[in-house]
Structure formats: structure tokens, C-alpha cells
Amino acid sequence: MKYMLLVCGDDTADGSGMAPVEPWVEELGDRNVRLHGHRLVQPAEAVTVRVRGGEVLRTDGPFAETKEYVAGFDILECDTLEEAVEAAAKHPVATIGAMEVRRFWDDEDAEAEIRAVDAELTEALRERDVDRALACYAPSAEVFHLADGHERQGLDTHRKTLQDLFASVTGPVTREVRELRIQVDESIGFAHSVVRLTGTHTDGTPLDETLRVTTGYRDVGLKRLITHEHAVSLKEA
């Protein structure tokens, strides 16, 4: 299970004797417990936004004046709440401030979201639907394909590549995904796979191409999209 640690500092506390945080970060990182984290700027640099009656109200500074403030965050992967609490207690800021431990919602399954995008891409190729295929990519996605020995970069070029592919075949393009391995966290994911494309060219010759594909995903709003794709052609054994 994933837990968010909100690192709460205290304006009135003397942090001169606090232990450095780097050993804590390194230890939990080496154990694959700490997935991500970062410091935040001071509350004086915050901007508080409210909307009242359709009007956006912006206030410089934190939501409330208080001696305690959120100084940073860490995302942990722990089997139990007790394990997350134990990790939080070892954070140096816990000796002068506080650590708020909160579990992520259980209904989030980042790996399943990536598999769903991959399945959608398979269906788009089967249906020979360029727009449906490109909807799996972020507008700024970088796509590098070396299938024919010539590098092709960018989403506009990828659109042209798909259009040329569909124009060169009759019937569906079958996309078979093998050896799919996924690594993912809350915002970024990577997939490594071997992809075989098969079909029939308009001249009756078979389309049969195998690619080794590395794909990067990013959480953009309520869904994950492909932001980077690198494919290299392989010869069938």
C-alpha cells in the first residue's frame, strides 16, 4: 500500500541540531520503500486560491497563519500502516515537527491503467483508426521508431507513419504484445515489451514485423498517456 507523508515543520522549533535527511532518504530508497518526495518552498511564497460567486480570489501566503506548515512530502510503499509510521518516526523532522501519515485511496491501480492504454492501442491498430491510436499519446509525446532503419520523431511524424501503414495493408493490423513488464508510480510509468505486428500488404505479401518497445507514461489529469516511445525492429527467430 502507498502512503503519503506530509512533513510538517515548526517555525518556533530550533532545527540547528536536527540530523540530515539524506541518510533517511538513501536508506528507504535502497529498500524500495520511498518512491518519491520533495521539499516545498516556505509558506510565505505560497498562493491561496478561492472561488466565491464565480470570482477567483487569490491571496499571497498560506491558507492559515500557524506555526506548523507543510515543508515537504514523501511517498512510501509499505505493507502496513505500522511500517509507514515506523518510517515516519525515523525522519529527522519528526524530532522538531510532525509527520502526517495518510494512505492512498485503494481504488487506484496505476499498472492496470497502463495495461488499458496498451490494450486500447492494440484495438486502434486492429480497427486501422489513426485518431484512436494517437489518443493514447500526450500531445507533446516524443516517438522514436527505428523500424526501417530511419529515425522518426514526434507525434506529427508518427501520425504520418500510421497513415502510411494503414494505406499499405488490407484488413486489420494485429498487434501482439509479448513480455510486457511495467514499472510505475503515482505519476510516471515505464513499459518494456516485444510487439509483433502482422497483416497483409495490398500486394498480397505478408506484414510481419517485430519491435522491441520502451514506452513512458505520465499521469495527465484523470488518465495516463504515452509521453515517450522508442521502438527498434527485431528479426523473428
C-alpha positions in Angstrom: 0.0 0.0 0.0 1.1 3.5 -0.7 1.3 6.2 2.0 1.8 10.0 1.8 4.0 11.5 4.5 3.3 15.2 5.0 6.5 16.7 6.5 5.3 19.4 8.9 7.8 21.9 10.1 7.5 24.3 13.0 8.5 27.9 12.9 9.2 28.0 16.6 11.4 25.0 16.7 15.2 25.1 16.7 16.4 22.9 13.8 20.1 23.6 14.2 20.7 20.2 15.9 18.4 18.2 13.5 20.1 15.2 11.8 20.4 15.5 8.0 17.6 13.9 6.0 19.8 12.4 3.2 20.6 9.1 5.1 16.9 8.6 5.7 16.2 9.1 2.0 19.0 6.8 1.0 18.1 4.0 3.4 14.4 3.9 2.4 15.3 4.3 -1.3 17.7 1.4 -1.1 14.9 -0.7 0.4 12.4 0.4 -2.3 10.2 1.9 0.4 10.5 5.6 -0.5 9.2 6.1 -4.1 9.2 9.8 -4.4 9.4 13.0 -2.4 10.5 16.6 -2.4 10.8 19.7 -0.3 8.5 22.7 -0.7 9.2 26.4 -0.5 8.4 28.4 2.6 4.7 29.3 3.3 5.5 32.9 2.7 5.8 32.0 -1.0 2.5 30.2 -1.2 -0.6 31.4 -3.0 -4.0 30.5 -1.7 -6.8 30.4 -4.2 -10.6 30.5 -3.5 -13.5 30.9 -5.9 -16.6 32.7 -4.5 -19.6 33.6 -6.6 -17.6 32.7 -9.8 -14.8 35.1 -8.8 -11.2 33.8 -8.4 -9.8 35.2 -5.1 -6.0 35.0 -4.8 -4.2 35.6 -1.6 -0.4 35.6 -1.2 0.6 33.4 1.6 -0.7 30.2 3.3 -4.3 29.3 3.9 -4.0 29.9 7.7 -1.5 31.6 9.9 0.0 28.8 12.0 3.4 27.9 13.5 3.2 24.5 11.7 3.4 24.2 8.0 3.9 21.5 5.3 7.6 21.6 4.4 7.7 18.7 2.0 6.2 15.3 1.2 7.3 11.7 0.7 5.5 8.8 -0.9 6.2 5.4 0.6 5.3 1.8 -0.3 4.6 -0.2 2.9 2.8 -3.4 3.7 1.1 -1.9 6.8 0.3 1.4 8.5 2.6 0.4 11.3 5.5 0.1 8.8 4.7 3.6 7.4 4.6 5.0 11.0 7.9 3.4 11.8 9.5 5.0 8.7 7.9 8.4 9.5 9.3 8.3 13.1 12.8 7.9 11.7 12.5 11.1 9.6 14.7 13.9 11.2 11.9 16.4 11.0 9.8 14.2 13.4 12.2 15.3 16.2 11.2 19.0 15.8 8.0 19.0 13.9 5.5 16.3 12.9 4.8 13.7 10.2 1.3 13.2 9.0 0.8 9.7 7.5 -2.1 9.2 5.1 -2.9 6.1 3.0 -3.7 6.5 -0.7 -7.2 5.5 -2.0 -7.4 1.8 -2.7 -9.2 2.1 -6.0 -6.1 3.5 -7.8 -4.4 0.9 -9.9 -1.7 2.6 -12.0 -0.5 -0.6 -13.6 -4.0 -1.5 -14.7 -4.3 2.0 -16.3 -1.2 1.4 -18.3 -2.4 -2.0 -19.5 -5.7 -0.4 -20.5 -3.8 2.2 -22.7 -1.8 -0.6 -24.3 -5.0 -2.6 -25.0 -6.6 0.5 -26.5 -3.6 0.9 -28.8 -4.0 -2.7 -29.9 -7.6 -2.2 -30.7 -6.9 1.1 -32.6 -4.4 -0.7 -34.9 -6.9 -3.6 -35.4 -9.5 -1.0 -36.5 -7.0 1.0 -38.5 -8.0 4.1 -36.6 -5.3 6.7 -36.6 -7.1 9.2 -34.3 -7.9 6.4 -31.8 -4.3 5.3 -31.7 -3.0 8.9 -31.3 -5.4 9.5 -28.5 -3.2 7.2 -26.4 -0.4 9.7 -26.7 0.1 13.1 -25.0 0.1 16.0 -27.5 3.8 16.6 -26.7 4.8 13.0 -26.9 8.2 12.1 -28.4 8.1 9.0 -30.6 11.3 7.4 -31.9 10.9 4.5 -34.3 13.8 2.7 -36.0 11.7 0.1 -37.6 13.0 0.7 -41.1 16.5 2.0 -40.1 15.4 5.6 -40.3 14.6 7.5 -37.1 11.1 9.1 -36.9 10.5 11.6 -34.2 7.4 13.4 -32.9 3.7 12.9 -32.9 3.0 14.5 -36.3 5.5 12.2 -37.9 4.0 9.3 -36.1 0.6 10.2 -37.5 2.0 10.1 -41.0 3.7 6.7 -40.2 0.4 5.2 -39.1 -1.4 6.6 -42.1 1.2 5.1 -44.4 1.0 1.7 -42.6 -2.8 1.5 -42.8 -2.7 2.6 -46.5 -0.2 -0.2 -47.2 -2.3 -3.1 -45.8 -5.7 -4.6 -46.4 -7.7 -5.6 -43.3 -6.7 -5.2 -39.7 -3.2 -4.9 -38.3 -2.8 -7.4 -35.5 -0.7 -6.2 -32.6 0.6 -9.0 -30.4 2.3 -7.8 -27.1 4.8 -10.2 -25.5 7.0 -9.9 -22.4 5.2 -6.9 -21.1 6.9 -5.5 -18.0 5.6 -2.4 -16.2 7.2 -0.2 -13.6 5.0 2.6 -12.3 4.5 5.1 -9.5 1.8 7.8 -8.9 2.7 10.0 -11.9 5.2 8.2 -14.2 5.4 4.7 -15.6 7.5 2.7 -18.0 6.6 -0.4 -20.0 9.0 -2.7 -21.8 7.7 -5.2 -24.3 8.2 -7.1 -27.6 5.5 -6.2 -30.1 4.7 -8.1 -33.2 2.7 -6.5 -36.0 1.1 -8.7 -38.6 -1.2 -8.2 -41.5 -1.4 -8.4 -45.3 0.0 -5.8 -47.7 -2.1 -4.6 -50.6 0.1 -6.5 -53.0 -0.6 -9.8 -51.1 2.7 -10.0 -49.3 2.6 -10.5 -45.5 3.3 -7.8 -43.0 5.3 -9.4 -40.2 7.5 -7.1 -38.1 8.7 -7.4 -34.5 9.7 -4.5 -32.4 11.3 -4.1 -29.0 9.4 -1.2 -27.5 10.1 1.0 -24.4 7.2 3.3 -23.5 7.0 6.1 -21.0 3.7 7.1 -19.4 2.6 10.1 -17.4 -0.5 10.8 -15.3 -2.2 13.7 -17.0 -5.3 14.6 -15.2 -7.6 11.6 -14.9 -5.7 9.2 -17.2 -2.3 8.1 -18.2 -1.0 8.8 -21.7 2.2 7.9 -23.6 4.8 10.7 -23.4 7.7 8.8 -24.9 8.0 5.7 -27.1 11.2 4.2 -28.5 10.9 1.2 -30.8 13.6 -0.8 -32.6 13.0 -3.5 -35.2 14.0 -7.1 -34.4 14.3 -10.1 -36.7 12.0 -13.0 -35.9 13.9 -16.1 -34.8 
